């Protein structure tokens, strides 16, 4: 599952980087929980919760079988 999560995050990364931010994969649990860390401009962005739900969580649900949730380490 970790490889699939990394592929999905890599596909989303250019969208996030165009605003000066980035995301780092911290861990993937056996239960399907993904933990990420926001970096760059995302750390102080007021829209990061929206990014987490509408971009990251939605894509992980669609493309990663067994995915259950995503949590940002710094939120």
PDB file with one MODEL, atoms N, CA, C and O in Angstrom:
MODEL        1
ATOM      1  N   UNK A   1       0.823  -1.194   0.000  1.00  0.00           N
ATOM      2  CA  UNK A   1       0.000   0.000   0.000  1.00  0.00           C
ATOM      3  C   UNK A   1       0.869   1.261   0.000  1.00  0.00           C
ATOM      4  O   UNK A   1       0.488   2.274  -0.586  1.00  0.00           O
ATOM      5  N   UNK A   2       2.019   1.207   0.644  1.00  0.00           N
ATOM      6  CA  UNK A   2       2.877   2.392   0.727  1.00  0.00           C
ATOM      7  C   UNK A   2       3.291   2.878  -0.658  1.00  0.00           C
ATOM      8  O   UNK A   2       3.314   4.081  -0.915  1.00  0.00           O
ATOM      9  N   UNK A   3       3.617   1.949  -1.544  1.00  0.00           N
ATOM     10  CA  UNK A   3       4.018   2.329  -2.899  1.00  0.00           C
ATOM     11  C   UNK A   3       2.887   3.039  -3.622  1.00  0.00           C
ATOM     12  O   UNK A   3       3.121   4.032  -4.311  1.00  0.00           O
ATOM     13  N   UNK A   4       1.661   2.543  -3.476  1.00  0.00           N
ATOM     14  CA  UNK A   4       0.510   3.179  -4.119  1.00  0.00           C
ATOM     15  C   UNK A   4       0.275   4.574  -3.553  1.00  0.00           C
ATOM     16  O   UNK A   4      -0.020   5.504  -4.304  1.00  0.00           O
ATOM     17  N   UNK A   5       0.401   4.727  -2.245  1.00  0.00           N
ATOM     18  CA  UNK A   5       0.232   6.040  -1.613  1.00  0.00           C
ATOM     19  C   UNK A   5       1.288   7.005  -2.147  1.00  0.00           C
ATOM     20  O   UNK A   5       0.972   8.146  -2.485  1.00  0.00           O
ATOM     21  N   UNK A   6       2.531   6.556  -2.224  1.00  0.00           N
ATOM     22  CA  UNK A   6       3.606   7.404  -2.741  1.00  0.00           C
ATOM     23  C   UNK A   6       3.330   7.836  -4.178  1.00  0.00           C
ATOM     24  O   UNK A   6       3.591   8.984  -4.541  1.00  0.00           O
ATOM     25  N   UNK A   7       2.808   6.932  -4.995  1.00  0.00           N
ATOM     26  CA  UNK A   7       2.502   7.269  -6.388  1.00  0.00           C
ATOM     27  C   UNK A   7       1.405   8.323  -6.470  1.00  0.00           C
ATOM     28  O   UNK A   7       1.492   9.248  -7.278  1.00  0.00           O
ATOM     29  N   UNK A   8       0.375   8.190  -5.642  1.00  0.00           N
ATOM     30  CA  UNK A   8      -0.718   9.167  -5.642  1.00  0.00           C
ATOM     31  C   UNK A   8      -0.204  10.527  -5.167  1.00  0.00           C
ATOM     32  O   UNK A   8      -0.518  11.553  -5.771  1.00  0.00           O
ATOM     33  N   UNK A   9       0.578  10.540  -4.100  1.00  0.00           N
ATOM     34  CA  UNK A   9       1.126  11.804  -3.596  1.00  0.00           C
ATOM     35  C   UNK A   9       2.052  12.443  -4.625  1.00  0.00           C
ATOM     36  O   UNK A   9       2.037  13.662  -4.796  1.00  0.00           O
ATOM     37  N   UNK A  10       2.853  11.639  -5.309  1.00  0.00           N
ATOM     38  CA  UNK A  10       3.739  12.167  -6.348  1.00  0.00           C
ATOM     39  C   UNK A  10       2.943  12.797  -7.490  1.00  0.00           C
ATOM     40  O   UNK A  10       3.367  13.801  -8.063  1.00  0.00           O
ATOM     41  N   UNK A  11       1.803  12.217  -7.820  1.00  0.00           N
ATOM     42  CA  UNK A  11       0.962  12.764  -8.888  1.00  0.00           C
ATOM     43  C   UNK A  11       0.343  14.102  -8.485  1.00  0.00           C
ATOM     44  O   UNK A  11       0.123  14.962  -9.337  1.00  0.00           O
ATOM     45  N   UNK A  12       0.061  14.284  -7.194  1.00  0.00           N
ATOM     46  CA  UNK A  12      -0.539  15.533  -6.705  1.00  0.00           C
ATOM     47  C   UNK A  12       0.497  16.611  -6.415  1.00  0.00           C
ATOM     48  O   UNK A  12       0.175  17.798  -6.384  1.00  0.00           O
ATOM     49  N   UNK A  13       1.720  16.201  -6.207  1.00  0.00           N
ATOM     50  CA  UNK A  13       2.784  17.116  -5.775  1.00  0.00           C
ATOM     51  C   UNK A  13       2.923  18.362  -6.654  1.00  0.00           C
ATOM     52  O   UNK A  13       3.061  19.448  -6.091  1.00  0.00           O
ATOM     53  N   UNK A  14       2.896  18.291  -7.991  1.00  0.00           N
ATOM     54  CA  UNK A  14       3.036  19.509  -8.803  1.00  0.00           C
ATOM     55  C   UNK A  14       1.959  20.556  -8.512  1.00  0.00           C
ATOM     56  O   UNK A  14       2.243  21.754  -8.539  1.00  0.00           O
ATOM     57  N   UNK A  15       0.750  20.127  -8.239  1.00  0.00           N
ATOM     58  CA  UNK A  15      -0.332  21.066  -7.922  1.00  0.00           C
ATOM     59  C   UNK A  15      -0.019  21.809  -6.630  1.00  0.00           C
ATOM     60  O   UNK A  15      -0.222  23.020  -6.534  1.00  0.00           O
ATOM     61  N   UNK A  16       0.471  21.086  -5.654  1.00  0.00           N
ATOM     62  CA  UNK A  16       0.793  21.677  -4.355  1.00  0.00           C
ATOM     63  C   UNK A  16       2.045  22.546  -4.456  1.00  0.00           C
ATOM     64  O   UNK A  16       2.116  23.606  -3.832  1.00  0.00           O
ATOM     65  N   UNK A  17       3.019  22.112  -5.225  1.00  0.00           N
ATOM     66  CA  UNK A  17       4.269  22.859  -5.359  1.00  0.00           C
ATOM     67  C   UNK A  17       4.100  24.166  -6.120  1.00  0.00           C
ATOM     68  O   UNK A  17       4.885  25.093  -5.922  1.00  0.00           O
ATOM     69  N   UNK A  18       3.099  24.262  -6.983  1.00  0.00           N
ATOM     70  CA  UNK A  18       2.926  25.506  -7.729  1.00  0.00           C
ATOM     71  C   UNK A  18       2.543  26.664  -6.816  1.00  0.00           C
ATOM     72  O   UNK A  18       2.671  27.824  -7.205  1.00  0.00           O
ATOM     73  N   UNK A  19       2.078  26.365  -5.611  1.00  0.00           N
ATOM     74  CA  UNK A  19       1.771  27.403  -4.627  1.00  0.00           C
ATOM     75  C   UNK A  19       2.872  27.527  -3.575  1.00  0.00           C
ATOM     76  O   UNK A  19       2.689  28.204  -2.563  1.00  0.00           O
ATOM     77  N   UNK A  20       4.008  26.881  -3.809  1.00  0.00           N
ATOM     78  CA  UNK A  20       5.141  27.001  -2.905  1.00  0.00           C
ATOM     79  C   UNK A  20       5.151  26.022  -1.747  1.00  0.00           C
ATOM     80  O   UNK A  20       5.942  26.172  -0.815  1.00  0.00           O
ATOM     81  N   UNK A  21       4.290  25.029  -1.794  1.00  0.00           N
ATOM     82  CA  UNK A  21       4.224  24.048  -0.716  1.00  0.00           C
ATOM     83  C   UNK A  21       4.693  22.683  -1.163  1.00  0.00           C
ATOM     84  O   UNK A  21       5.157  22.495  -2.288  1.00  0.00           O
ATOM     85  N   UNK A  22       4.561  21.735  -0.255  1.00  0.00           N
ATOM     86  CA  UNK A  22       4.898  20.350  -0.572  1.00  0.00           C
ATOM     87  C   UNK A  22       4.294  19.457   0.502  1.00  0.00           C
ATOM     88  O   UNK A  22       3.840  19.933   1.542  1.00  0.00           O
ATOM     89  N   UNK A  23       4.296  18.160   0.236  1.00  0.00           N
ATOM     90  CA  UNK A  23       3.820  17.180   1.211  1.00  0.00           C
ATOM     91  C   UNK A  23       4.846  16.065   1.310  1.00  0.00           C
ATOM     92  O   UNK A  23       5.498  15.703   0.331  1.00  0.00           O
ATOM     93  N   UNK A  24       4.970  15.539   2.499  1.00  0.00           N
ATOM     94  CA  UNK A  24       5.891  14.433   2.752  1.00  0.00           C
ATOM     95  C   UNK A  24       5.106  13.292   3.372  1.00  0.00           C
ATOM     96  O   UNK A  24       4.314  13.506   4.289  1.00  0.00           O
ATOM     97  N   UNK A  25       5.319  12.095   2.884  1.00  0.00           N
ATOM     98  CA  UNK A  25       4.698  10.915   3.475  1.00  0.00           C
ATOM     99  C   UNK A  25       5.473  10.544   4.727  1.00  0.00           C
ATOM    100  O   UNK A  25       6.682  10.315   4.673  1.00  0.00           O
ATOM    101  N   UNK A  26       4.770  10.487   5.862  1.00  0.00           N
ATOM    102  CA  UNK A  26       5.399  10.128   7.132  1.00  0.00           C
ATOM    103  C   UNK A  26       5.257   8.635   7.376  1.00  0.00           C
ATOM    104  O   UNK A  26       6.231   7.954   7.694  1.00  0.00           O
ATOM    105  N   UNK A  27       4.017   8.122   7.224  1.00  0.00           N
ATOM    106  CA  UNK A  27       3.806   6.694   7.475  1.00  0.00           C
ATOM    107  C   UNK A  27       2.496   6.224   6.861  1.00  0.00           C
ATOM    108  O   UNK A  27       1.606   7.016   6.551  1.00  0.00           O
ATOM    109  N   UNK A  28       2.410   4.910   6.697  1.00  0.00           N
ATOM    110  CA  UNK A  28       1.181   4.239   6.282  1.00  0.00           C
ATOM    111  C   UNK A  28       1.002   3.073   7.246  1.00  0.00           C
ATOM    112  O   UNK A  28       1.860   2.195   7.329  1.00  0.00           O
ATOM    113  N   UNK A  29      -0.112   3.063   7.974  1.00  0.00           N
ATOM    114  CA  UNK A  29      -0.337   1.996   8.950  1.00  0.00           C
ATOM    115  C   UNK A  29      -0.946   0.769   8.282  1.00  0.00           C
ATOM    116  O   UNK A  29      -1.455   0.844   7.164  1.00  0.00           O
ATOM    117  N   UNK A  30      -0.888  -0.344   8.971  1.00  0.00           N
ATOM    118  CA  UNK A  30      -1.490  -1.584   8.480  1.00  0.00           C
ATOM    119  C   UNK A  30      -3.001  -1.449   8.350  1.00  0.00           C
ATOM    120  O   UNK A  30      -3.630  -2.178   7.584  1.00  0.00           O
ATOM    121  N   UNK A  31      -3.578  -0.521   9.096  1.00  0.00           N
ATOM    122  CA  UNK A  31      -5.027  -0.290   9.057  1.00  0.00           C
ATOM    123  C   UNK A  31      -5.434   0.653   7.930  1.00  0.00           C
ATOM    124  O   UNK A  31      -6.624   0.910   7.750  1.00  0.00           O
ATOM    125  N   UNK A  32      -4.474   1.175   7.168  1.00  0.00           N
ATOM    126  CA  UNK A  32      -4.790   2.043   6.039  1.00  0.00           C
ATOM    127  C   UNK A  32      -4.763   3.521   6.344  1.00  0.00           C
ATOM    128  O   UNK A  32      -5.175   4.325   5.509  1.00  0.00           O
ATOM    129  N   UNK A  33      -4.282   3.911   7.536  1.00  0.00           N
ATOM    130  CA  UNK A  33      -4.182   5.338   7.859  1.00  0.00           C
ATOM    131  C   UNK A  33      -2.870   5.888   7.308  1.00  0.00           C
ATOM    132  O   UNK A  33      -1.798   5.322   7.523  1.00  0.00           O
ATOM    133  N   UNK A  34      -2.984   6.993   6.601  1.00  0.00           N
ATOM    134  CA  UNK A  34      -1.827   7.649   6.006  1.00  0.00           C
ATOM    135  C   UNK A  34      -1.527   8.906   6.812  1.00  0.00           C
ATOM    136  O   UNK A  34      -2.423   9.703   7.089  1.00  0.00           O
ATOM    137  N   UNK A  35      -0.270   9.078   7.183  1.00  0.00           N
ATOM    138  CA  UNK A  35       0.138  10.281   7.902  1.00  0.00           C
ATOM    139  C   UNK A  35       1.083  11.060   7.002  1.00  0.00           C
ATOM    140  O   UNK A  35       2.053  10.516   6.474  1.00  0.00           O
ATOM    141  N   UNK A  36       0.782  12.353   6.834  1.00  0.00           N
ATOM    142  CA  UNK A  36       1.608  13.216   5.997  1.00  0.00           C
ATOM    143  C   UNK A  36       2.104  14.398   6.818  1.00  0.00           C
ATOM    144  O   UNK A  36       1.655  14.639   7.938  1.00  0.00           O
ATOM    145  N   UNK A  37       3.045  15.126   6.222  1.00  0.00           N
ATOM    146  CA  UNK A  37       3.542  16.363   6.818  1.00  0.00           C
ATOM    147  C   UNK A  37       3.528  17.422   5.721  1.00  0.00           C
ATOM    148  O   UNK A  37       4.093  17.222   4.646  1.00  0.00           O
ATOM    149  N   UNK A  38       2.880  18.546   6.002  1.00  0.00           N
ATOM    150  CA  UNK A  38       2.916  19.669   5.069  1.00  0.00           C
ATOM    151  C   UNK A  38       4.259  20.371   5.191  1.00  0.00           C
ATOM    152  O   UNK A  38       4.850  20.420   6.270  1.00  0.00           O
ATOM    153  N   UNK A  39       4.739  20.919   4.067  1.00  0.00           N
ATOM    154  CA  UNK A  39       6.014  21.627   4.041  1.00  0.00           C
ATOM    155  C   UNK A  39       5.868  22.919   3.257  1.00  0.00           C
ATOM    156  O   UNK A  39       4.892  23.114   2.532  1.00  0.00           O
ATOM    157  N   UNK A  40       6.847  23.796   3.408  1.00  0.00           N
ATOM    158  CA  UNK A  40       6.868  25.043   2.658  1.00  0.00           C
ATOM    159  C   UNK A  40       5.677  25.921   2.987  1.00  0.00           C
ATOM    160  O   UNK A  40       5.290  26.051   4.148  1.00  0.00           O
ATOM    161  N   UNK A  41       5.097  26.524   1.958  1.00  0.00           N
ATOM    162  CA  UNK A  41       3.973  27.440   2.146  1.00  0.00           C
ATOM    163  C   UNK A  41       2.755  26.757   2.754  1.00  0.00           C
ATOM    164  O   UNK A  41       1.904  27.426   3.340  1.00  0.00           O
ATOM    165  N   UNK A  42       2.658  25.444   2.626  1.00  0.00           N
ATOM    166  CA  UNK A  42       1.505  24.714   3.177  1.00  0.00           C
ATOM    167  C   UNK A  42       1.466  24.759   4.706  1.00  0.00           C
ATOM    168  O   UNK A  42       0.398  24.622   5.302  1.00  0.00           O
ATOM    169  N   UNK A  43       2.613  24.947   5.335  1.00  0.00           N
ATOM    170  CA  UNK A  43       2.671  24.943   6.798  1.00  0.00           C
ATOM    171  C   UNK A  43       1.789  26.037   7.384  1.00  0.00           C
ATOM    172  O   UNK A  43       1.123  25.819   8.396  1.00  0.00           O
ATOM    173  N   UNK A  44       1.778  27.203   6.764  1.00  0.00           N
ATOM    174  CA  UNK A  44       0.998  28.319   7.298  1.00  0.00           C
ATOM    175  C   UNK A  44      -0.224  28.663   6.450  1.00  0.00           C
ATOM    176  O   UNK A  44      -0.874  29.680   6.689  1.00  0.00           O
ATOM    177  N   UNK A  45      -0.536  27.844   5.483  1.00  0.00           N
ATOM    178  CA  UNK A  45      -1.659  28.123   4.581  1.00  0.00           C
ATOM    179  C   UNK A  45      -2.995  27.896   5.277  1.00  0.00           C
ATOM    180  O   UNK A  45      -3.208  26.842   5.875  1.00  0.00           O
ATOM    181  N   UNK A  46      -3.893  28.867   5.208  1.00  0.00           N
ATOM    182  CA  UNK A  46      -5.207  28.692   5.828  1.00  0.00           C
ATOM    183  C   UNK A  46      -6.085  27.666   5.103  1.00  0.00           C
ATOM    184  O   UNK A  46      -7.104  27.237   5.644  1.00  0.00           O
ATOM    185  N   UNK A  47      -5.702  27.276   3.899  1.00  0.00           N
ATOM    186  CA  UNK A  47      -6.494  26.314   3.120  1.00  0.00           C
ATOM    187  C   UNK A  47      -5.977  24.886   3.225  1.00  0.00           C
ATOM    188  O   UNK A  47      -6.447  24.015   2.494  1.00  0.00           O
ATOM    189  N   UNK A  48      -5.037  24.626   4.100  1.00  0.00           N
ATOM    190  CA  UNK A  48      -4.450  23.283   4.136  1.00  0.00           C
ATOM    191  C   UNK A  48      -5.438  22.208   4.564  1.00  0.00           C
ATOM    192  O   UNK A  48      -5.331  21.070   4.107  1.00  0.00           O
ATOM    193  N   UNK A  49      -6.398  22.532   5.425  1.00  0.00           N
ATOM    194  CA  UNK A  49      -7.418  21.542   5.802  1.00  0.00           C
ATOM    195  C   UNK A  49      -8.270  21.183   4.584  1.00  0.00           C
ATOM    196  O   UNK A  49      -8.631  20.023   4.388  1.00  0.00           O
ATOM    197  N   UNK A  50      -8.581  22.176   3.782  1.00  0.00           N
ATOM    198  CA  UNK A  50      -9.348  21.946   2.557  1.00  0.00           C
ATOM    199  C   UNK A  50      -8.531  21.111   1.568  1.00  0.00           C
ATOM    200  O   UNK A  50      -9.065  20.202   0.932  1.00  0.00           O
ATOM    201  N   UNK A  51      -7.251  21.417   1.440  1.00  0.00           N
ATOM    202  CA  UNK A  51      -6.361  20.634   0.574  1.00  0.00           C
ATOM    203  C   UNK A  51      -6.299  19.188   1.038  1.00  0.00           C
ATOM    204  O   UNK A  51      -6.327  18.265   0.224  1.00  0.00           O
ATOM    205  N   UNK A  52      -6.216  18.997   2.341  1.00  0.00           N
ATOM    206  CA  UNK A  52      -6.144  17.654   2.901  1.00  0.00           C
ATOM    207  C   UNK A  52      -7.385  16.847   2.536  1.00  0.00           C
ATOM    208  O   UNK A  52      -7.277  15.684   2.147  1.00  0.00           O
ATOM    209  N   UNK A  53      -8.557  17.456   2.659  1.00  0.00           N
ATOM    210  CA  UNK A  53      -9.810  16.738   2.402  1.00  0.00           C
ATOM    211  C   UNK A  53     -10.130  16.618   0.922  1.00  0.00           C
ATOM    212  O   UNK A  53     -10.406  15.521   0.436  1.00  0.00           O
ATOM    213  N   UNK A  54     -10.098  17.718   0.206  1.00  0.00           N
ATOM    214  CA  UNK A  54     -10.594  17.701  -1.172  1.00  0.00           C
ATOM    215  C   UNK A  54      -9.587  17.192  -2.191  1.00  0.00           C
ATOM    216  O   UNK A  54      -9.979  16.666  -3.233  1.00  0.00           O
ATOM    217  N   UNK A  55      -8.324  17.335  -1.915  1.00  0.00           N
ATOM    218  CA  UNK A  55      -7.325  16.878  -2.882  1.00  0.00           C
ATOM    219  C   UNK A  55      -6.686  15.561  -2.442  1.00  0.00           C
ATOM    220  O   UNK A  55      -6.741  14.564  -3.163  1.00  0.00           O
ATOM    221  N   UNK A  56      -6.095  15.566  -1.283  1.00  0.00           N
ATOM    222  CA  UNK A  56      -5.316  14.406  -0.851  1.00  0.00           C
ATOM    223  C   UNK A  56      -6.214  13.231  -0.483  1.00  0.00           C
ATOM    224  O   UNK A  56      -6.053  12.137  -1.023  1.00  0.00           O
ATOM    225  N   UNK A  57      -7.153  13.444   0.425  1.00  0.00           N
ATOM    226  CA  UNK A  57      -8.018  12.343   0.867  1.00  0.00           C
ATOM    227  C   UNK A  57      -8.844  11.774  -0.282  1.00  0.00           C
ATOM    228  O   UNK A  57      -8.966  10.557  -0.414  1.00  0.00           O
ATOM    229  N   UNK A  58      -9.401  12.629  -1.096  1.00  0.00           N
ATOM    230  CA  UNK A  58     -10.234  12.176  -2.218  1.00  0.00           C
ATOM    231  C   UNK A  58      -9.440  11.292  -3.184  1.00  0.00           C
ATOM    232  O   UNK A  58      -9.931  10.251  -3.620  1.00  0.00           O
ATOM    233  N   UNK A  59      -8.222  11.702  -3.515  1.00  0.00           N
ATOM    234  CA  UNK A  59      -7.404  10.910  -4.439  1.00  0.00           C
ATOM    235  C   UNK A  59      -6.939   9.604  -3.820  1.00  0.00           C
ATOM    236  O   UNK A  59      -6.897   8.580  -4.502  1.00  0.00           O
ATOM    237  N   UNK A  60      -6.590   9.621  -2.543  1.00  0.00           N
ATOM    238  CA  UNK A  60      -6.185   8.379  -1.890  1.00  0.00           C
ATOM    239  C   UNK A  60      -7.353   7.392  -1.838  1.00  0.00           C
ATOM    240  O   UNK A  60      -7.159   6.196  -2.055  1.00  0.00           O
ATOM    241  N   UNK A  61      -8.554   7.877  -1.553  1.00  0.00           N
ATOM    242  CA  UNK A  61      -9.737   7.000  -1.528  1.00  0.00           C
ATOM    243  C   UNK A  61      -9.975   6.372  -2.895  1.00  0.00           C
ATOM    244  O   UNK A  61     -10.327   5.197  -2.999  1.00  0.00           O
ATOM    245  N   UNK A  62      -9.781   7.162  -3.929  1.00  0.00           N
ATOM    246  CA  UNK A  62     -10.066   6.681  -5.279  1.00  0.00           C
ATOM    247  C   UNK A  62      -9.024   5.682  -5.796  1.00  0.00           C
ATOM    248  O   UNK A  62      -9.370   4.729  -6.493  1.00  0.00           O
ATOM    249  N   UNK A  63      -7.763   5.899  -5.457  1.00  0.00           N
ATOM    250  CA  UNK A  63      -6.699   5.127  -6.093  1.00  0.00           C
ATOM    251  C   UNK A  63      -5.960   4.132  -5.203  1.00  0.00           C
ATOM    252  O   UNK A  63      -5.134   3.367  -5.702  1.00  0.00           O
ATOM    253  N   UNK A  64      -6.233   4.121  -3.903  1.00  0.00           N
ATOM    254  CA  UNK A  64      -5.492   3.225  -3.010  1.00  0.00           C
ATOM    255  C   UNK A  64      -6.461   2.293  -2.284  1.00  0.00           C
ATOM    256  O   UNK A  64      -7.106   2.709  -1.321  1.00  0.00           O
ATOM    257  N   UNK A  65      -6.575   1.045  -2.725  1.00  0.00           N
ATOM    258  CA  UNK A  65      -7.430   0.082  -2.030  1.00  0.00           C
ATOM    259  C   UNK A  65      -6.943  -0.121  -0.592  1.00  0.00           C
ATOM    260  O   UNK A  65      -5.746  -0.273  -0.346  1.00  0.00           O
ATOM    261  N   UNK A  66      -7.873  -0.120   0.334  1.00  0.00           N
ATOM    262  CA  UNK A  66      -7.523  -0.314   1.737  1.00  0.00           C
ATOM    263  C   UNK A  66      -7.261   0.969   2.493  1.00  0.00           C
ATOM    264  O   UNK A  66      -7.098   0.944   3.713  1.00  0.00           O
ATOM    265  N   UNK A  67      -7.216   2.098   1.787  1.00  0.00           N
ATOM    266  CA  UNK A  67      -7.020   3.388   2.447  1.00  0.00           C
ATOM    267  C   UNK A  67      -8.218   3.685   3.334  1.00  0.00           C
ATOM    268  O   UNK A  67      -9.360   3.477   2.926  1.00  0.00           O
ATOM    269  N   UNK A  68      -7.964   4.173   4.556  1.00  0.00           N
ATOM    270  CA  UNK A  68      -9.057   4.504   5.474  1.00  0.00           C
ATOM    271  C   UNK A  68      -9.106   5.976   5.841  1.00  0.00           C
ATOM    272  O   UNK A  68     -10.191   6.551   5.919  1.00  0.00           O
ATOM    273  N   UNK A  69      -7.951   6.604   6.068  1.00  0.00           N
ATOM    274  CA  UNK A  69      -7.952   8.016   6.467  1.00  0.00           C
ATOM    275  C   UNK A  69      -6.574   8.623   6.254  1.00  0.00           C
ATOM    276  O   UNK A  69      -5.572   7.920   6.120  1.00  0.00           O
ATOM    277  N   UNK A  70      -6.556   9.955   6.226  1.00  0.00           N
ATOM    278  CA  UNK A  70      -5.294  10.683   6.134  1.00  0.00           C
ATOM    279  C   UNK A  70      -5.260  11.705   7.262  1.00  0.00           C
ATOM    280  O   UNK A  70      -6.252  12.374   7.549  1.00  0.00           O
ATOM    281  N   UNK A  71      -4.097  11.810   7.891  1.00  0.00           N
ATOM    282  CA  UNK A  71      -3.899  12.728   9.003  1.00  0.00           C
ATOM    283  C   UNK A  71      -2.644  13.537   8.715  1.00  0.00           C
ATOM    284  O   UNK A  71      -1.619  12.985   8.315  1.00  0.00           O
ATOM    285  N   UNK A  72      -2.729  14.850   8.921  1.00  0.00           N
ATOM    286  CA  UNK A  72      -1.549  15.694   8.776  1.00  0.00           C
ATOM    287  C   UNK A  72      -0.870  15.815  10.129  1.00  0.00           C
ATOM    288  O   UNK A  72      -1.506  16.166  11.123  1.00  0.00           O
ATOM    289  N   UNK A  73       0.405  15.528  10.163  1.00  0.00           N
ATOM    290  CA  UNK A  73       1.166  15.516  11.406  1.00  0.00           C
ATOM    291  C   UNK A  73       1.142  16.861  12.119  1.00  0.00           C
ATOM    292  O   UNK A  73       1.138  16.908  13.350  1.00  0.00           O
ATOM    293  N   UNK A  74       1.125  17.935  11.375  1.00  0.00           N
ATOM    294  CA  UNK A  74       1.235  19.263  11.963  1.00  0.00           C
ATOM    295  C   UNK A  74      -0.102  19.991  12.097  1.00  0.00           C
ATOM    296  O   UNK A  74      -0.128  21.218  12.195  1.00  0.00           O
ATOM    297  N   UNK A  75      -1.194  19.261  12.103  1.00  0.00           N
ATOM    298  CA  UNK A  75      -2.511  19.909  12.241  1.00  0.00           C
ATOM    299  C   UNK A  75      -3.170  19.472  13.531  1.00  0.00           C
ATOM    300  O   UNK A  75      -4.282  19.904  13.833  1.00  0.00           O
TER     301      UNK A  75
ENDMDL
END
